[in-house]
Amino acid sequence: HVSRNRLAELAEQGREVHMVCQDIARGEPDYWSKHEWLQPYVSSFTKFIKDFDFEPQACELAVESKKYGYRGRLDLFGTVKAGKGRRIVLVELKRSQSSAKWHLLQTAAYAAALTESVGSRNGGHGIERWAVYLLPDGTYRKQEHTDPLDFSYFTAALTTARLREEWGLVSEKDER
């Protein structure tokens, strides 16, 4: 069991790591070097950018699906080097060592909302979905999300959550 205070502390650290990565991607001047605990995550993120020649197009981009009635804020959207060309990728940054199944659904939802927002001739199939796990040892792990069923799973979970709320099946215990 992890205390609420510890969870709040970890959440705040996660927000700080995201903010620094966003500022690095935008080319902001360095202010993070004086924070020693951030250095492994800065190193992880800069290695990721270099390894994939990542060129950000947007950071912390708000996306919305009017069709399905949800919205979110994706971490990064940009391109990576692919042979002689570039591929479009949506990148969700995670400050954890392990992946979770919901990360797949999160990137699927963001990709669909992004496609709906900006339009696409190919239904968004050209957008790759990645989770990049920034590790405390200064390395990273990239996980590609390629299952075409992920968005179907997301909409099933969304529908279930909405029905539970509508039918009064959500309790205080569920909110904790």
Phi, psi and chi 1 to 4 in degrees:
 res  aa     phi    psi   chi1   chi2   chi3   chi4
   1 HIS       -  130.3  179.0  -95.2      -      -
   2 VAL  -105.9  132.4  179.6      -      -      -
   3 SER   -66.6  157.0   73.8      -      -      -
   4 ARG   -62.4  -36.9  -75.6 -176.8 -175.3 -137.0
   5 ASN   -62.3  -43.0  -73.2  -16.5      -      -
   6 ARG   -65.9  -40.6 -179.6   66.3  178.9  140.5
   7 LEU   -62.1  -40.6  -71.8  174.0      -      -
   8 ALA   -65.1  -39.8      -      -      -      -
   9 GLU   -63.7  -44.5 -179.9 -176.3  -37.1      -
  10 LEU   -64.7  -39.7  -68.9  170.0      -      -
  11 ALA   -63.1  -42.0      -      -      -      -
  12 GLU   -64.2  -42.2  179.4   57.8   30.0      -
  13 GLN   -62.1  -40.4  -72.2  175.9   -5.7      -
  14 GLY   -60.7  -42.4      -      -      -      -
  15 ARG   -62.8  -40.8  -77.9 -171.4  -70.9  -82.1
  16 GLU   -64.1  -42.4  -72.3 -177.8   50.7      -
  17 VAL   -62.2  -44.1  168.2      -      -      -
  18 HIS   -60.3  -44.0  -89.2   79.8      -      -
  19 MET   -62.7  -43.3 -173.5  172.3   66.1      -
  20 VAL   -64.6  -44.8  166.4      -      -      -
  21 CYS   -61.3  -41.2  -69.3      -      -      -
  22 GLN   -60.8  -44.7  173.4 -176.7  -33.0      -
  23 ASP   -66.8  -37.6  -71.6  -15.1      -      -
  24 ILE   -62.2  -45.8  -69.8  168.3      -      -
  25 ALA   -61.8  -33.2      -      -      -      -
  26 ARG   -84.0   -6.4  -71.1 -179.7  173.2  157.3
  27 GLY    79.4   24.6      -      -      -      -
  28 GLU   -68.5  153.5  -61.7  -70.8  -26.6      -
  29 PRO   -62.6  147.2  -16.5   25.2      -      -
  30 ASP   -66.8  120.7 -179.3  -15.9      -      -
  31 TYR  -125.4   -7.1   60.4   85.4      -      -
  32 TRP   -88.1  -14.4   46.6   83.6      -      -
  33 SER   -60.3  -27.6  -68.7      -      -      -
  34 LYS   -76.8   -7.0   60.7 -174.1  172.5 -167.6
  35 HIS  -104.0   95.0  -57.9  -74.0      -      -
  36 GLU   -57.0  -40.2 -170.2  173.7  -42.4      -
  37 TRP   -64.1  -22.8   75.1  -90.0      -      -
  38 LEU   -79.3  -20.7  -78.3  169.0      -      -
  39 GLN   -55.8  -43.1  -63.7  -41.4  -59.4      -
  40 PRO   -61.4  -35.2  -18.7   27.3      -      -
  41 TYR   -74.7  -37.4  -57.6  103.4      -      -
  42 VAL   -60.9  -45.6  167.6      -      -      -
  43 SER   -61.3  -45.0 -173.4      -      -      -
  44 SER   -57.5  -48.6  -60.0      -      -      -
  45 PHE   -67.7  -42.8 -174.7   62.3      -      -
  46 THR   -66.9  -33.0   54.5      -      -      -
  47 LYS   -64.0  -43.2  -77.4  178.2 -171.9  167.3
  48 PHE   -58.5  -48.6  163.2   74.6      -      -
  49 ILE   -57.6  -46.3  -70.9  173.8      -      -
  50 LYS   -67.7  -46.7 -176.7  179.4  178.7 -164.5
  51 ASP   -60.0  -34.9  -70.8   -9.2      -      -
  52 PHE  -109.5    4.2  -69.5   93.8      -      -
  53 ASP    49.4   48.3 -169.9   22.4      -      -
  54 PHE   -70.0  126.8  179.6   72.9      -      -
  55 GLU  -116.5  105.4  -67.6 -179.6   -1.6      -
  56 PRO   -70.3  139.4   21.7  -27.1      -      -
  57 GLN  -104.8  -29.4  -54.1  -60.3  -50.1      -
  58 ALA  -155.0  146.1      -      -      -      -
  59 CYS  -124.7  140.1  -58.8      -      -      -
  60 GLU    49.0   53.2  -68.5  -65.4  -39.2      -
  61 LEU   -86.3  123.4  179.1   65.6      -      -
  62 ALA   -75.4  128.4      -      -      -      -
  63 VAL  -127.1  153.6  -66.7      -      -      -
  64 GLU  -146.3  141.5  177.4 -179.6   15.2      -
  65 SER  -110.9  108.0  171.0      -      -      -
  66 LYS   -71.3  -33.5  -67.4 -174.2 -172.5  -54.3
  67 LYS   -60.1  -43.4 -179.4  177.0  179.9  179.6
  68 TYR  -105.0   -7.3  -67.8   96.9      -      -
  69 GLY    72.4   46.9      -      -      -      -
  70 TYR  -142.7  162.4   68.4   88.3      -      -
  71 ARG  -145.7  161.2   69.3 -176.3   90.5 -172.9
  72 GLY  -162.8 -176.5      -      -      -      -
  73 ARG  -133.7  106.9 -174.4  171.9  -60.8  -84.0
  74 LEU   -80.1  150.8   62.5   84.8      -      -
  75 ASP   -71.7  -56.3  -69.5  -22.6      -      -
  76 LEU  -142.6  146.6  -63.9  165.1      -      -
  77 PHE  -138.6  130.9  176.3   69.8      -      -
  78 GLY  -174.0 -155.8      -      -      -      -
  79 THR  -129.1  154.5   62.3      -      -      -
  80 VAL  -127.7  156.5  -65.8      -      -      -
  81 LYS   -68.8  136.7 -170.3  171.4 -176.9  160.7
  82 ALA  -143.7   96.0      -      -      -      -
  83 GLY    62.3 -122.7      -      -      -      -
  84 LYS   -93.1   -2.6  -67.4 -176.9  179.6 -177.3
  85 GLY  -120.3 -157.7      -      -      -      -
  86 ARG  -136.7  148.8  -59.6 -162.0   63.7   80.4
  87 ARG  -112.7  149.4  -63.6 -173.5  -38.8 -126.8
  88 ILE   -88.5  128.7  -59.7  168.7      -      -
  89 VAL  -133.7  143.9  -72.4      -      -      -
  90 LEU  -103.9  125.8  177.1  157.1      -      -
  91 VAL  -117.8  123.7  176.7      -      -      -
  92 GLU  -106.7  118.3 -169.1   59.9   26.4      -
  93 LEU   -86.5  138.4  -61.8  173.3      -      -
  94 LYS  -131.4  135.6  -59.9  -64.7  179.3 -169.6
  95 ARG  -103.2   64.3 -174.0 -178.3  156.8 -104.3
  96 SER  -150.1  161.9   66.5      -      -      -
  97 GLN   -91.7  -17.3  -63.5 -168.3   34.4      -
  98 SER  -122.6  149.9   59.0      -      -      -
  99 SER   -87.2  158.9   56.1      -      -      -
 100 ALA  -127.1  149.2      -      -      -      -
 101 LYS   -57.9  -34.3  -66.3  -72.2 -173.7 -168.5
 102 TRP   -67.6  -18.7   64.2  -92.9      -      -
 103 HIS   -61.5  -36.0  -62.4  163.6      -      -
 104 LEU   -62.2  -44.2  -56.4  164.6      -      -
 105 LEU   -69.3  -37.2  -52.6 -174.5      -      -
 106 GLN   -61.1  -49.0 -178.6 -177.1   25.8      -
 107 THR   -68.3  -33.9   60.7      -      -      -
 108 ALA   -64.2  -43.3      -      -      -      -
 109 ALA   -64.3  -43.7      -      -      -      -
 110 TYR   -63.5  -42.9  -71.9  162.3      -      -
 111 ALA   -63.0  -42.3      -      -      -      -
 112 ALA   -66.2  -42.8      -      -      -      -
 113 ALA   -66.7  -39.3      -      -      -      -
 114 LEU   -62.0  -45.0  179.9   63.5      -      -
 115 THR   -62.1  -42.8  -61.2      -      -      -
 116 GLU   -64.6  -38.8 -175.2 -179.7  -39.4      -
 117 SER   -70.0  -47.0  -60.0      -      -      -
 118 VAL   -99.0  -10.5  -60.3      -      -      -
 119 GLY    78.1  155.6      -      -      -      -
 120 SER  -162.2  138.0  173.7      -      -      -
 121 ARG   -73.4  -23.6  -78.4 -175.8 -121.5  141.2
 122 ASN  -111.4   21.7   63.4   -2.4      -      -
 123 GLY    67.9   21.2      -      -      -      -
 124 GLY    83.4    3.9      -      -      -      -
 125 HIS   -69.5  -13.6  -61.6  -66.1      -      -
 126 GLY   -85.6   -4.6      -      -      -      -
 127 ILE   -91.5  117.6  -60.6  173.4      -      -
 128 GLU   -84.1  148.8  -67.5 -175.4   26.7      -
 129 ARG  -116.7  122.4  -57.2  178.4  -69.0  123.8
 130 TRP  -127.6  144.6  -64.7    1.0      -      -
 131 ALA  -110.1  131.5      -      -      -      -
 132 VAL  -116.9  115.4  175.7      -      -      -
 133 TYR   -93.0  111.8  -61.6   87.2      -      -
 134 LEU   -85.3  119.0  -55.5  175.9      -      -
 135 LEU  -100.7  150.4  -54.7  176.6      -      -
 136 PRO   -69.4   -5.7   21.4  -28.3      -      -
 137 ASP   -95.9    8.9   65.9   -2.7      -      -
 138 GLY    88.2    7.1      -      -      -      -
 139 THR  -111.2  179.9   62.7      -      -      -
 140 TYR  -142.1  164.5   67.3   88.2      -      -
 141 ARG  -131.9  126.5 -177.0  173.7   56.1   82.6
 142 LYS  -100.7  131.7  175.5 -176.9   70.4   81.2
 143 GLN  -122.8  120.9 -179.0 -179.1   43.4      -
 144 GLU   -86.2  135.9  -65.5 -174.1   35.0      -
 145 HIS  -104.6  106.6  -61.7  167.1      -      -
 146 THR  -118.4   -5.3   58.6      -      -      -
 147 ASP   -71.1  119.0 -170.5  -23.0      -      -
 148 PRO   -67.7  -12.8   19.2  -26.5      -      -
 149 LEU   -85.3   -8.5  -66.9  175.9      -      -
 150 ASP   -54.8  -40.9  -72.3  -16.6      -      -
 151 PHE   -69.0  -35.1 -174.3   69.1      -      -
 152 SER   -63.1  -41.0  -64.6      -      -      -
 153 TYR   -64.0  -40.0  -60.2  145.4      -      -
 154 PHE   -61.3  -48.7  167.2   75.9      -      -
 155 THR   -65.8  -32.2   56.7      -      -      -
 156 ALA   -64.8  -43.7      -      -      -      -
 157 ALA   -65.7  -40.2      -      -      -      -
 158 LEU   -62.6  -45.0 -178.7   63.2      -      -
 159 THR   -63.5  -43.7  -60.5      -      -      -
 160 THR   -60.6  -45.5  -59.3      -      -      -
 161 ALA   -62.0  -42.3      -      -      -      -
 162 ARG   -66.2  -41.1  -73.0  177.6  175.0  159.8
 163 LEU   -65.7  -41.9  -72.4  174.4      -      -
 164 ARG   -57.6  -43.7  -74.9 -179.7   47.1  117.6
 165 GLU   -68.4  -46.8 -172.4  170.7  -28.6      -
 166 GLU   -60.8  -38.6 -177.0  179.6  -40.1      -
 167 TRP   -87.8    4.0  -65.2  -14.4      -      -
 168 GLY    72.0   30.4      -      -      -      -
 169 LEU   -96.9    5.0  -59.9  173.7      -      -
 170 VAL   -95.8  126.3  177.8      -      -      -
 171 SER  -109.5  171.0   70.1      -      -      -
 172 GLU   -57.9  -36.6 -106.8 -175.2   56.7      -
 173 LYS   -60.0  -38.2 -178.0 -178.9  173.3 -172.6
 174 ASP   -66.5  -28.9  -65.4  -32.5      -      -
 175 GLU   -77.0  -17.3  -63.7  -62.3  -45.0      -
 176 ARG   -78.6      -  -76.0 -172.9 -102.4  167.0
